Amino acid sequence: MLKTFHQYSLALELLRRHARISIIHRETGLPRPLLRKTYRELHGRSPRPGALKYSTQGLTRNIKKYKEVTLFAVCFQAVESNSSESDIRKIVIAFDSYKKSLPSSDLDFSSAWVIAKDLRARQIRLARCLKCKAAILLNARERDSERCEICKTSLRS
């Protein structure tokens, strides 16, 4: 019974953050029709249709988005290294922290989930600029400029 309670509780947390139904289903195992119905009840509209971007590269098409994704990655890395929570709870904590830092951001929870997945799989990684110490997200852009986006220093040694 407690397992079921935790599944529903997590689903509600994710639904409140407008997570994609496919992500909530994957994380909780709850049926998609139930999740869609609950989303409509919570938000007064149907969940967004369409495919989930399954790559961070699709989320970093311009410099503003790249910087937002990098900030979330920094938040996630801080939670990941300092928390014993479950993987999905770490994403929730990092996303909430990110939204407090940058409330005007367009980055949604589903995108944050993709970024966290890519960080865990080491498809992308955080580094620091040797000159200005800014966070740099490596392998996050289709045409990685290999330059710090803050001070424009080349990342090559």
C-alpha positions as CSV (number, residue, x, y, z in Angstrom):
1,M,0.0,0.0,0.0
2,L,2.9,2.4,0.8
3,K,4.4,1.8,-2.6
4,T,1.1,2.8,-4.3
5,F,0.9,5.9,-2.1
6,H,4.4,6.9,-3.1
7,Q,3.6,6.4,-6.8
8,Y,0.5,8.6,-6.6
9,S,2.3,11.2,-4.5
10,L,5.2,11.4,-7.0
11,A,2.8,11.5,-9.9
12,L,1.0,14.5,-8.4
13,E,4.3,16.3,-7.8
14,L,5.3,15.8,-11.4
15,L,1.9,16.7,-12.7
16,R,2.1,20.0,-10.7
17,R,5.3,20.7,-12.5
18,H,3.7,20.0,-15.9
19,A,5.9,17.0,-16.6
20,R,5.1,15.1,-19.8
21,I,2.8,12.1,-19.3
22,S,5.4,9.8,-20.8
23,I,7.9,10.8,-18.1
24,I,5.4,10.4,-15.3
25,H,4.4,7.0,-16.6
26,R,8.0,5.9,-16.8
27,E,8.8,7.1,-13.3
28,T,5.7,5.8,-11.6
29,G,4.3,3.0,-13.7
30,L,0.8,4.5,-13.4
31,P,-1.5,4.2,-16.4
32,R,-1.4,7.0,-19.0
33,P,-5.1,7.5,-19.2
34,L,-5.3,8.1,-15.4
35,L,-2.4,10.5,-15.6
36,R,-4.0,12.4,-18.5
37,K,-7.3,12.7,-16.7
38,T,-5.5,13.9,-13.5
39,Y,-3.5,16.5,-15.5
40,R,-6.8,17.9,-16.9
41,E,-8.3,18.0,-13.4
42,L,-5.3,19.8,-12.0
43,H,-4.6,22.3,-14.9
44,G,-8.0,22.6,-16.6
45,R,-6.6,21.6,-19.9
46,S,-5.1,18.5,-21.6
47,P,-1.4,17.8,-21.4
48,R,0.7,19.1,-24.3
49,P,0.9,16.7,-27.2
50,G,4.0,16.0,-29.2
51,A,7.3,14.2,-28.8
52,L,9.6,14.7,-25.9
53,K,13.1,16.0,-26.9
54,Y,15.4,13.2,-26.0
55,S,18.6,15.1,-26.3
56,T,20.1,18.1,-24.6
57,Q,21.3,19.3,-28.1
58,G,17.7,20.0,-29.0
59,L,17.4,22.2,-26.0
60,T,20.4,24.4,-26.6
61,R,19.7,25.9,-30.0
62,N,20.6,29.5,-29.0
63,I,22.9,31.1,-26.4
64,K,20.1,32.0,-24.0
65,K,18.8,28.4,-23.9
66,Y,22.3,27.1,-23.6
67,K,22.9,29.2,-20.5
68,E,19.6,28.2,-19.0
69,V,20.4,24.5,-19.6
70,T,23.8,25.0,-18.1
71,L,22.3,26.7,-15.0
72,F,20.0,23.7,-14.5
73,A,22.9,21.3,-14.9
74,V,24.8,23.2,-12.2
75,C,21.7,22.9,-9.9
76,F,21.3,19.2,-10.7
77,Q,25.0,18.5,-10.1
78,A,24.9,20.1,-6.7
79,V,21.8,18.0,-5.7
80,E,23.3,14.9,-7.2
81,S,26.5,15.1,-5.2
82,N,24.8,16.1,-1.9
83,S,21.7,14.1,-1.7
84,S,20.7,10.5,-1.1
85,E,17.2,11.0,-2.6
86,S,15.9,8.8,-5.5
87,D,16.9,9.9,-9.0
88,I,13.6,11.5,-9.9
89,R,13.4,13.3,-6.5
90,K,16.9,14.8,-7.2
91,I,15.5,16.2,-10.5
92,V,12.5,17.7,-8.7
93,I,14.8,19.3,-6.1
94,A,17.2,20.7,-8.7
95,F,14.3,21.9,-10.9
96,D,12.7,23.7,-8.0
97,S,16.0,25.3,-7.0
98,Y,16.6,26.3,-10.7
99,K,13.1,27.9,-10.9
100,K,13.8,29.9,-7.7
101,S,17.1,31.1,-9.3
102,L,15.6,32.0,-12.7
103,P,11.8,32.1,-12.5
104,S,11.5,33.8,-15.9
105,S,13.1,30.8,-17.6
106,D,11.2,28.8,-20.3
107,L,13.0,25.6,-19.3
108,D,10.2,23.1,-18.3
109,F,10.4,20.0,-16.0
110,S,10.4,17.6,-18.9
111,S,13.5,19.3,-20.4
112,A,15.2,19.3,-17.0
113,W,14.5,15.5,-16.9
114,V,16.2,15.1,-20.3
115,I,19.2,17.1,-19.2
116,A,19.6,15.1,-16.0
117,K,19.4,11.9,-18.0
118,D,22.1,13.1,-20.3
119,L,24.3,14.1,-17.4
120,R,23.9,10.7,-15.7
121,A,24.7,8.9,-19.0
122,R,27.7,11.2,-19.5
123,Q,26.5,12.3,-22.9
124,I,27.1,15.9,-21.6
125,R,29.2,17.1,-18.8
126,L,30.0,20.2,-16.8
127,A,33.4,21.8,-16.8
128,R,34.8,25.1,-15.6
129,C,36.4,27.8,-17.7
130,L,40.1,28.0,-16.8
131,K,40.0,31.8,-17.1
132,C,36.7,33.1,-15.6
133,K,35.6,29.8,-13.8
134,A,32.1,29.9,-15.4
135,A,30.3,26.6,-15.8
136,I,30.5,25.2,-19.3
137,L,28.3,22.4,-20.6
138,L,30.3,20.2,-22.9
139,N,28.8,18.2,-25.8
140,A,25.5,20.1,-25.3
141,R,25.4,21.8,-28.7
142,E,25.4,20.4,-32.2
143,R,28.1,22.8,-33.2
144,D,30.1,23.1,-30.0
145,S,32.2,26.3,-30.4
146,E,34.7,25.0,-27.8
147,R,34.7,28.5,-26.2
148,C,33.5,29.8,-22.9
149,E,30.2,31.6,-23.6
150,I,31.0,34.1,-20.9
151,C,34.6,35.3,-21.5
152,K,35.0,33.7,-25.0
153,T,38.2,31.9,-24.0
154,S,39.1,28.9,-26.1
155,L,38.6,25.6,-24.2
156,R,41.5,23.9,-26.0
157,S,44.8,23.9,-24.2
